[in-house]
């Protein structure tokens, strides 16, 4: 059996980044930027006020205090979009709004709360300020020609805002990989057509869980297919999918173990290439990986938890790589924490315990989410991390230092 990290690297070696194309800015949300983005301007583009109040010359109010205010003549107004174009002369102030340009010769802004209009056209200043106070300087965030987004970055709301700020309205992004989800099993029924649930049958949760995981990972669901435990149907499905031009990945759930009605592995071996089978992992030891034509094929276990855990560890990084995500962001963040309870573990397989990570008394503490059976879907509910138990470790005791892999 391959160890987890070895299997991950073998799989990633087959993944190829998708081609790029330009899309409207809002359509780029959730994609990966395919080029470095350079700013065409300073941000902010001009010195502006951080407060509502008055733009002043700091030397004019050096002696100002609440007990002995300094009176200045109001020379005009500067609003966002309507600047004051004159120069600020000695003994004068300009009424200014947040975000408005700083007038020439002004070097500080005083908050309106620290002023008082005492007579027409004059303002009392009740506080002295050092030069630069309450000002946002041109280019203090970004300078013209700075790189603001790097190729391989995921585009979220903040990145979309930055694209707009530098005027990139049709960014170059990588196409998302397109994934076919295939569930298997004679006992599996469509959730929409199974109320009440017949005895001996199970609603198809895998199809929907894996489709959701594809979308969360940055891929697109091309289609969802269910097949019976039948070799000919499995082979024909693989042949059909292998001929499709707009599919990148095939992800199956179930039919991958050693039972008499497990046909994913033999069909894959006949139609394509089986790269490896079985990984030293719990849950999810029976996992097939191979290729059909130019498609990568993942044969995940049928138990719901096993399917979700193995997807997280092996399929998600591939989707992210094919989406153009930079290599240092392919995998989830791992942290050091404290075990919140005892964990039984038999050496031989690396185990991923569904857990809830919290901060207790200033320490990160991970507590398993109950029964860890591979069919216990409730163990995934409320889990924000996996406790990673190394392959050669025996039981973990409460208070032991552990590694956790974050899920968000």
C-alpha positions, 0 to 999 in steps of 0.5 A, a space after each residue: 500500500 502506498 503512503 498518503 504523501 507518496 500517492 498524492 505526489 504520484 497523482 499530482 504528477 499527472 495533473 496539467 493546468 487548464 488553458 486560460 481565457 478572459 472573462 468579465 470581472 464578476 464572472 472571474 469570482 472563484 477562478 484563478 488568475 492566470 497572469 500577474 496584474 500590474 497597477 496602472 495607478 497609485 492607490 490612493 491616486 492622490 493624498 486624501 483625508 481620513 476624516 471629516 473635518 478641516 485640512 490645515 497647516 500643522 504649523 498654524 495650529 501648533 499652539 492649539 488646545 481646548 483652553 486656548 483654541 486657534 482661529 482659522 479662516 475657512 477658505 473653501 470646501 473639498 469634497 470627494 469628487 469636488 476638490 478645493 483647487 486653490 492653495 491653503 494660505 497661512 491662517 486658513 483651513 479648508 472644510 474637508 470630507 473623508 476621501 476628499 483631496 488634500 489642498 495644496 500646502 495643507 499637511 494635516 486634517 483635524 477631525 470635526 469633533 475637535 473644532 467649533 464654528 465660532 462665527 461666519 467664515 471662521 473655525 476654532 481648532 482645539 487640538 494641535 496636530 503633527 504633520 501627516 495626521 489623518 491623511 492617506 498619502 498617494 501610493 501608500 497602499 499600491 504604487 503605479 506599476 506594482 504587482 497587485 495580484 500574482 498568477 496562481 492566486 484564487 479570486 475572491 471578493 477582495 481580489 475582485 475589488 483589487 481588479 476593479 481598483 486597477 481597472 482590469 475588467 476582463 481578467 485572464 483566468 484559468 479554465 476550471 477542470 470539468 468533472 464527471 461524478 459516477 456513483 455505483 451500487 444496486 442498492 442506491 436510489 435517487 433521493 428525489 424518488 425514494 420517499 418512503 425509502 424501500 427496505 434494503 435501499 439507500 439514498 444516493 448521498 455520495 453523488 451529491 456530496 462529491 458534486 458539492 466537493 468538486 464545486 468547493 474545490 474550484 471545479 465544475 460538475 460536468 454531469 452526474 451518473 449512476 450505474 448498477 453493479 454490472 461490469 458491462 455497464 461500468 465498462 461502457 460508461 468508462 468508454 463513453 466518458 473516455 471519448 468525451 472532449 470536455 471532461 477532465 476528471 472522472 470520480 467514482 464512488 463505490 465498486 472499488 474493493 475486492 467483492 464479486 460485484 466491484 467492477 471499477 478496478 477491472 474496467 479501468 484496467 481494461 479501458 485505460 491504465 491503473 496507476 495504483 490501487 490501495 493506500 495506507 489510509 483510514 478511512 479509505 484504503 481501497 482507492 484506485 487511480 488511473 487514466 482513460 485517454 486524457 482523463 484522470 480517474 479516481 475510484 473512491 470507496 463507497 462508504 460516504 465518509 471514506 469517499 469524502 475524506 479521500 476526495 479531500 486528500 487526493 482529488 481536491 489538490 488535483 482540481 486546484 492544480 488544474 485550476 492554476 492554483 499556486 503549488 504552495 496552496 494546493 493542500 489544506 493548512 496543517 497546525 499543531 494542537 492538543 488532543 482533547 480526548 484519547 484516540 485509539 489507533 492501530 499502527 499501519 495506516 495513517 488515520 484522519 479523525 474528523 474533529 472540531 478544533 477550538 481554542 481552550 485556555 489559549 491552546 488549540 484543542 481538537 476533539 473528535 466528532 463522535 463515532 469515527 466509522 466510515 459510514 457515520 456521516 454525522 462525524 462530518 457534521 461540525 468537523 472543521 479539521 482532521 486529526 492526522 494520526 501518523 502511520 506508525 503511532 499507537 494510541 493518542 492520549 488526551 493532552 498529547 501534541 498532535 497535527 490537525 489539517 484544517 477543512 476551512 
